[in-house]
């Protein structure tokens, strides 16, 4: 007699889940019949849980948003928190996705992350991403904001790194994004270390290929040999949190303490996180969701530590799932806000040292936002209205550096652009390296209503004409009386010039003309690194998807 296969292993609470699945099927069957269901009981409904696209929204939306559509009772278990400054949206939406470092919120304390009881209780945002969804065009895009980006409104008290905003709560982080980048935030999603690791574990881990040995003392990542490895949630978290990576540069040197460390640690981590999201999406696609056991296992492991804003309803999650059912993750832009890194150690700002920081750089920063959020050249990125005419408001320019005559130079250039410069002046420099800030006033974003600020629109009009390290900043006290906008200059600031093409025609002996070239000049400073790219290719040492060539599972 042929041996019988052992009975399938039953998971915890399987009877309850089977009963739930049967109840859901009966409910949808009855609804389908009431609507004149298709022959043979065929249901005209989409299995939202199979959507791969939401993995690019950050490990959670792929699982929770889709599965909630089939298991409505889980919606009641999502943690809704109050977030001020949330804007309503009738069209495109921006979802602020945050990875929190809050150790005290973890269900199980882990020494590798630092223990809450040992005083590791700071709250920062390891990940700051903005997911742009456009239901009308069925388009998605993802913007990563570097955590070390120094911005004027990070804290209620003033400038700091953007990752420090979360210490004062989700509302402050949302306000900082809106005030300093002119990006409206329509929804908020926060996950922590537990959420991330639980998603990966529920999927059975993910495979990644490591081309060379690498090591990171702070995240704990230690890859002594190249190859394709199966990462559980704990080790996957090490990969995406690694920002002090050391790379073996000699195959004979196995002492990681002597390996060189990569540059641009913050930007490099974003690059690896984007690649991990692609790998995760492939895993979701290959495994498939929609099975009650699989879906419940994944969502149950995530739901307790996921937080969303008070307005992000389960019904709206279902609508998003429906609208983007056919989106292809391979076609979704994943861009990073371009920055320049401040050289020569810790930033000194108003008497305090802030460590390694980055400044947003223009004009590529504004160009990136316009690409991600589908904003026209002369549109307000906050509400898509037309920006005001340059001559319709007054501007002041304040020299915020020790560079003699800088305010007058910038004022002259802005005047040639059509702006009405009412005054120039000077202010004490905040430190050795300074970013230019375009300050504006008016009422701040309201706690529970939409923000429509003409002051913000005017400031964005000015920022669109600047080059070098520059950003918006909301602070009425910094605006010169009588002006609507004040430009406080920093190192490396410039005004974009209208390109005048000077044609130099070279002739061959035959007299036939050859190619014409145009040269443009840009302002640079020894204080800063070169601007970072918005779409970073993987470095040769970066982990990536496994494939047959790597002797591992296909991507």
Residue pairs with C-beta under 8 A, 6 or more apart in sequence:
11 17
11 293
11 297
14 293
17 292
17 293
17 296
18 292
20 71
20 73
20 292
20 296
21 292
24 70
24 71
24 292
28 43
28 45
29 37
29 41
29 43
32 38
32 41
32 43
32 44
32 45
37 43
37 44
38 44
46 321
46 322
46 325
47 70
47 289
47 290
48 65
48 66
48 67
48 69
48 70
48 318
48 321
48 322
48 325
49 66
49 67
49 69
49 70
49 289
49 290
49 295
50 66
50 288
50 289
50 290
51 62
51 65
51 66
51 289
51 321
51 324
51 325
52 62
52 281
52 284
52 285
52 329
53 62
53 140
53 281
53 324
53 325
53 327
53 328
53 329
53 332
54 61
54 62
54 63
54 65
54 66
54 321
54 324
55 61
55 62
55 277
55 280
55 281
55 284
55 329
56 62
56 131
56 140
56 142
56 277
56 278
56 281
56 329
56 332
56 334
57 65
57 95
57 97
57 131
57 140
57 142
57 189
58 97
58 99
58 127
58 129
58 131
58 189
58 191
58 277
59 191
59 195
59 196
59 199
59 200
59 277
59 280
60 189
60 191
60 195
60 199
60 302
60 306
61 95
61 97
61 131
61 189
61 317
62 280
62 281
62 284
63 199
63 202
63 284
63 289
63 295
63 298
63 299
63 302
64 74
64 78
64 299
64 302
64 303
64 306
64 317
65 317
65 318
65 320
65 321
66 289
66 321
67 74
67 289
67 295
67 298
67 299
68 74
68 75
68 78
68 299
68 314
68 317
68 318
69 317
69 318
69 321
69 322
70 290
70 295
71 295
71 296
71 299
72 314
74 299
74 303
75 313
75 314
75 317
77 303
77 304
78 303
78 306
78 308
78 314
79 304
79 305
79 306
79 307
79 308
80 307
80 308
80 309
80 310
80 312
81 170
81 188
81 190
81 307
81 308
81 309
81 310
82 171
82 309
82 310
83 170
83 171
83 174
83 188
83 309
83 310
84 171
84 174
84 175
84 445
84 447
84 448
85 171
85 174
85 175
85 178
85 185
85 445
85 446
85 447
85 451
86 174
86 185
86 186
86 187
86 188
86 309
86 310
86 311
86 448
87 178
87 184
87 185
87 186
87 450
87 451
88 186
88 311
88 450
89 184
89 186
91 134
91 135
91 136
92 132
92 133
92 134
92 135
92 136
92 373
92 374
93 132
93 133
93 134
93 135
93 186
93 187
94 130
94 131
94 132
94 133
94 183
94 184
94 185
94 186
94 187
94 373
95 130
95 131
95 133
95 186
95 187
95 188
95 189
96 128
96 129
96 130
96 173
96 174
96 177
96 185
96 187
96 188
96 189
97 127
97 128
97 129
97 130
97 131
97 189
97 190
97 191
98 125
98 127
98 128
98 129
98 166
98 170
98 173
98 188
98 189
98 190
98 191
99 125
99 126
99 127
99 128
99 190
99 191
99 192
99 196
100 123
100 124
100 125
100 126
100 166
100 190
100 191
100 192
101 122
101 123
101 124
101 125
101 126
101 192
101 193
102 123
102 192
103 109
103 113
103 114
103 115
103 116
103 120
103 121
103 193
104 116
104 121
105 192
105 305
106 113
106 116
106 192
106 193
106 194
106 305
107 194
107 304
107 305
108 194
109 115
109 116
109 117
110 193
112 220
112 234
113 120
113 193
114 120
122 167
123 166
123 167
124 147
124 163
124 164
124 166
124 167
125 147
125 162
125 163
125 165
125 166
125 173
126 147
126 163
126 241
127 144
127 147
127 273
128 144
128 145
128 146
128 147
128 162
128 163
128 173
128 177
129 142
129 143
129 144
129 145
130 142
130 143
130 145
130 177
130 183
130 185
130 372
131 140
131 141
131 142
132 139
132 140
132 141
132 142
132 143
132 372
132 373
132 374
133 139
133 140
133 320
133 323
133 324
134 140
134 374
135 319
135 320
135 323
135 324
137 374
138 323
138 324
138 326
138 327
139 374
140 324
140 327
140 332
141 332
141 333
141 334
141 335
141 371
141 372
141 373
142 274
142 332
142 333
142 334
142 335
142 372
143 335
143 336
143 337
143 368
143 369
143 372
144 270
144 273
144 274
144 334
144 335
144 336
144 337
145 162
145 177
145 181
145 337
146 162
146 266
146 267
146 270
146 336
146 337
146 339
146 358
147 161
147 162
147 163
147 266
148 161
148 162
148 163
148 266
148 355
148 356
148 357
148 358
149 161
149 162
149 337
149 339
149 357
149 358
149 359
149 360
150 159
150 160
150 161
150 162
150 342
150 347
150 349
150 354
150 357
150 358
150 359
150 435
151 159
151 160
151 161
151 162
151 176
151 180
151 360
151 471
151 473
152 158
152 159
152 179
152 180
152 437
152 439
152 471
152 472
152 473
152 474
152 475
153 159
153 175
153 176
153 179
153 180
153 473
153 474
153 475
154 160
154 161
154 162
154 164
154 165
154 176
154 180
155 164
155 165
155 167
155 168
155 172
156 168
156 172
158 475
159 349
159 350
160 354
161 354
161 357
162 173
162 176
165 172
165 173
165 176
166 172
166 173
170 188
170 190
170 307
170 309
171 447
174 185
174 188
175 444
175 445
177 183
177 185
178 184
178 185
178 382
178 445
178 451
179 444
179 445
179 456
179 472
179 473
179 474
180 471
180 472
180 473
180 474
181 369
181 381
181 471
181 472
182 369
182 380
182 381
182 382
182 456
182 459
182 460
182 472
183 369
183 373
183 381
183 382
184 382
184 383
184 451
187 308
187 309
187 311
187 312
188 307
188 308
188 309
188 312
189 306
189 307
189 308
189 309
189 312
190 306
190 307
190 308
191 302
191 305
191 306
191 307
192 305
193 237
194 305
195 302
195 305
195 306
196 233
196 236
196 237
196 240
197 232
197 233
197 234
197 236
197 237
198 233
198 301
198 302
198 305
199 233
199 298
199 301
199 302
200 206
200 231
200 232
200 233
200 236
200 237
200 280
201 232
201 233
201 301
202 297
202 298
202 301
202 302
203 280
203 283
203 284
203 287
203 298
204 287
205 230
205 231
205 232
205 233
205 236
206 230
206 231
206 236
206 276
206 279
206 280
206 283
207 228
207 229
207 230
207 231
207 279
207 283
207 545
207 546
207 552
207 553
208 228
208 229
208 231
208 239
208 276
208 279
208 543
208 544
208 545
208 546
209 227
209 228
209 229
209 543
209 544
209 545
209 546
209 547
209 550
209 552
210 223
210 226
210 227
210 228
210 229
210 543
211 226
211 540
211 541
211 542
211 543
211 544
212 226
212 247
212 248
212 540
212 541
213 223
213 224
213 225
213 226
213 247
213 248
213 254
213 256
214 221
214 223
214 242
214 245
214 246
214 247
214 248
214 541
214 543
215 221
215 222
215 223
215 245
215 246
215 256
215 259
216 222
216 238
216 242
216 243
216 244
216 245
216 246
217 244
217 246
218 241
218 242
218 243
218 244
219 237
219 238
219 239
219 241
219 242
219 243
219 244
220 238
221 235
221 238
221 239
221 242
221 245
222 256
223 229
223 543
224 254
227 550
227 551
227 552
228 546
228 550
228 551
228 552
228 553
229 235
231 239
236 276
239 272
239 276
239 543
240 269
240 272
240 273
240 276
241 269
242 269
242 272
243 265
243 266
243 268
243 269
244 261
244 265
245 261
245 262
245 265
245 268
245 541
246 256
246 259
246 260
246 261
246 262
247 259
247 260
247 261
247 262
247 541
248 254
248 256
248 259
249 259
249 260
253 259
262 268
262 539
262 541
264 341
264 529
264 532
265 356
266 356
266 358
267 336
267 339
267 358
267 532
267 536
268 539
268 542
270 336
270 536
271 336
271 536
271 538
271 539
271 542
272 542
272 543
274 334
274 336
274 536
275 538
275 542
275 543
275 544
275 545
276 543
277 334
278 329
278 545
279 544
279 545
279 555
281 329
282 545
282 555
287 294
288 294
289 295
289 298
333 371
333 372
333 535
334 535
335 368
335 371
335 372
335 534
335 535
336 532
336 533
336 534
336 535
336 536
337 360
337 365
337 368
337 369
337 534
338 360
338 361
338 364
338 365
338 368
338 531
338 532
338 533
338 534
339 358
339 359
339 360
339 361
339 531
339 532
340 358
340 359
340 361
340 469
340 492
340 528
340 529
340 530
340 531
340 532
341 356
341 357
341 358
341 528
341 529
341 532
342 356
342 357
342 358
342 359
342 433
342 527
342 528
343 433
343 526
343 527
343 528
343 529
344 527
345 356
346 353
346 354
346 355
346 356
347 353
347 354
347 355
347 356
347 357
347 431
347 433
348 354
348 431
348 432
348 433
349 430
349 431
350 430
350 431
358 532
359 433
359 435
359 469
359 471
359 490
359 528
360 435
360 469
360 470
360 471
361 468
361 469
361 470
361 531
361 532
362 463
362 466
362 467
362 468
362 469
362 470
363 464
363 466
363 467
363 496
364 531
364 534
365 470
365 471
366 463
366 464
368 534
369 375
369 381
370 376
370 377
370 379
370 381
373 381
375 381
375 384
376 384
378 386
378 387
379 385
379 386
379 387
380 386
380 387
380 456
380 457
380 460
381 460
382 451
382 453
382 456
382 457
382 460
383 452
385 457
387 457
387 458
387 460
387 461
387 464
388 454
388 457
388 458
388 461
389 418
390 417
390 418
390 419
390 420
390 461
391 418
391 419
391 420
392 458
393 420
393 458
393 484
393 485
394 420
394 421
394 422
394 482
394 483
394 484
394 485
395 414
395 419
395 420
395 421
395 422
395 462
395 483
395 484
395 485
395 486
395 487
396 421
396 422
396 423
396 424
396 425
396 479
396 480
396 482
396 483
396 485
396 486
396 487
397 407
397 408
397 410
397 411
397 414
397 421
397 423
397 424
397 425
397 486
397 487
397 489
398 407
398 424
398 425
398 426
398 427
398 480
398 486
398 487
398 488
398 489
399 406
399 407
399 424
399 425
399 426
399 427
399 489
400 426
400 427
400 429
400 430
400 434
400 436
400 437
400 488
400 489
400 490
401 429
401 434
401 489
401 490
401 491
402 429
403 489
403 491
406 489
406 493
407 424
407 425
407 426
407 489
408 424
410 487
410 489
410 493
410 495
411 421
411 424
413 494
413 495
413 497
414 421
414 462
414 465
414 487
414 495
415 421
417 465
417 495
419 462
419 465
422 480
422 482
422 483
423 480
423 482
423 483
425 480
427 488
432 527
433 490
433 491
433 527
433 528
434 469
434 489
434 490
434 491
435 469
435 470
435 471
435 490
436 466
436 468
436 469
436 470
436 471
436 487
436 488
436 489
436 490
436 493
437 470
437 471
437 472
437 473
437 478
437 487
437 488
437 490
438 459
438 462
438 463
438 466
438 470
438 471
438 472
438 473
438 485
438 486
438 487
438 488
439 459
439 473
439 474
439 475
439 478
439 479
439 485
439 486
439 487
439 488
440 453
440 455
440 456
440 458
440 459
440 472
440 473
440 474
440 479
440 484
440 485
440 486
441 455
441 474
441 475
441 476
441 479
441 484
442 453
442 454
442 455
442 456
442 476
443 453
444 451
444 474
445 451
454 484
455 484
455 485
456 472
456 474
458 484
458 485
459 472
459 485
460 472
462 485
462 487
463 470
463 471
463 472
465 495
465 496
466 487
466 493
466 494
466 495
466 496
467 493
467 494
467 495
467 496
467 522
467 523
468 490
468 491
468 492
468 493
468 494
468 523
468 525
469 490
469 491
469 492
469 493
469 528
470 490
470 493
478 486
478 488
479 485
479 486
480 486
491 525
491 527
491 528
492 523
492 524
492 525
492 527
492 528
493 523
494 522
494 523
497 520
499 518
499 520
501 518
502 518
503 516
504 516
504 517
505 513
505 514
505 516
506 513
506 514
507 513
507 514
508 514
538 544
545 555
546 552
546 553
546 554
546 555
547 554
547 555
548 554
